[in-house]
Amino acid sequence: MLEHIVFLDKNEGYILRGSLDEGHQKAIVYKTQDQGRTWSYIPSELPHFRGVFRNGK
């Protein structure tokens, strides 16, 4: 499982994970709006991602 953590500002952030299970490759996304104290799963049909996420660059 690959994982990236990106914060857009001091409160809002995302955990982006990619499932590598054969036949079930998809992106898994969690979001926080309280500086990472709590995280909510965001249902998604996004495909598995590759690469690096960079905030604002």
C-alpha beads as a LAMMPS data file, in Angstrom:
LAMMPS data file: protein, C-alpha beads

57 atoms
56 bonds

1 atom types
1 bond types

-500.0 500.0 xlo xhi
-500.0 500.0 ylo yhi
-500.0 500.0 zlo zhi

Masses

1 110.0

Atoms # bond

1 1 1 0.000 0.000 0.000
2 1 1 1.399 3.401 -1.017
3 1 1 0.580 6.462 1.066
4 1 1 0.846 10.245 0.690
5 1 1 -0.217 12.839 3.247
6 1 1 -0.991 16.336 1.949
7 1 1 -2.160 19.379 3.930
8 1 1 -3.670 22.262 1.950
9 1 1 -3.556 24.541 4.981
10 1 1 -3.140 24.106 8.757
11 1 1 -6.571 22.437 9.088
12 1 1 -7.422 20.617 5.842
13 1 1 -5.443 17.555 4.863
14 1 1 -5.745 14.305 2.934
15 1 1 -4.300 10.823 3.175
16 1 1 -4.091 9.289 -0.268
17 1 1 -3.485 5.580 -0.348
18 1 1 -3.325 3.171 -3.225
19 1 1 -4.465 -0.402 -2.936
20 1 1 -2.125 -2.776 -4.747
21 1 1 -4.357 -5.832 -4.461
22 1 1 -4.465 -7.563 -7.819
23 1 1 -7.807 -6.949 -9.499
24 1 1 -8.860 -4.329 -6.929
25 1 1 -6.492 -1.447 -7.592
26 1 1 -8.107 1.796 -6.457
27 1 1 -7.339 5.011 -4.614
28 1 1 -8.295 5.236 -0.931
29 1 1 -8.861 8.773 0.393
30 1 1 -9.248 10.164 3.930
31 1 1 -9.809 13.829 4.857
32 1 1 -9.282 15.910 7.990
33 1 1 -10.524 19.414 8.731
34 1 1 -9.180 19.671 12.286
35 1 1 -5.392 19.536 11.911
36 1 1 -5.351 15.738 11.756
37 1 1 -7.138 14.984 15.015
38 1 1 -9.900 13.078 13.202
39 1 1 -10.059 11.577 9.709
40 1 1 -13.068 10.690 7.536
41 1 1 -13.092 8.147 4.735
42 1 1 -14.173 9.588 1.376
43 1 1 -15.782 6.931 -0.848
44 1 1 -14.200 7.096 -4.279
45 1 1 -14.063 5.246 -7.558
46 1 1 -10.748 6.886 -8.445
47 1 1 -8.169 4.555 -9.974
48 1 1 -4.965 3.604 -8.174
49 1 1 -2.516 6.515 -8.314
50 1 1 1.205 6.638 -8.949
51 1 1 3.660 9.445 -8.342
52 1 1 4.234 12.181 -5.801
53 1 1 1.749 14.818 -4.662
54 1 1 3.189 18.254 -3.943
55 1 1 1.238 21.043 -2.281
56 1 1 1.245 24.240 -4.339
57 1 1 4.258 23.362 -6.505

Bonds

1 1 1 2
2 1 2 3
3 1 3 4
4 1 4 5
5 1 5 6
6 1 6 7
7 1 7 8
8 1 8 9
9 1 9 10
10 1 10 11
11 1 11 12
12 1 12 13
13 1 13 14
14 1 14 15
15 1 15 16
16 1 16 17
17 1 17 18
18 1 18 19
19 1 19 20
20 1 20 21
21 1 21 22
22 1 22 23
23 1 23 24
24 1 24 25
25 1 25 26
26 1 26 27
27 1 27 28
28 1 28 29
29 1 29 30
30 1 30 31
31 1 31 32
32 1 32 33
33 1 33 34
34 1 34 35
35 1 35 36
36 1 36 37
37 1 37 38
38 1 38 39
39 1 39 40
40 1 40 41
41 1 41 42
42 1 42 43
43 1 43 44
44 1 44 45
45 1 45 46
46 1 46 47
47 1 47 48
48 1 48 49
49 1 49 50
50 1 50 51
51 1 51 52
52 1 52 53
53 1 53 54
54 1 54 55
55 1 55 56
56 1 56 57
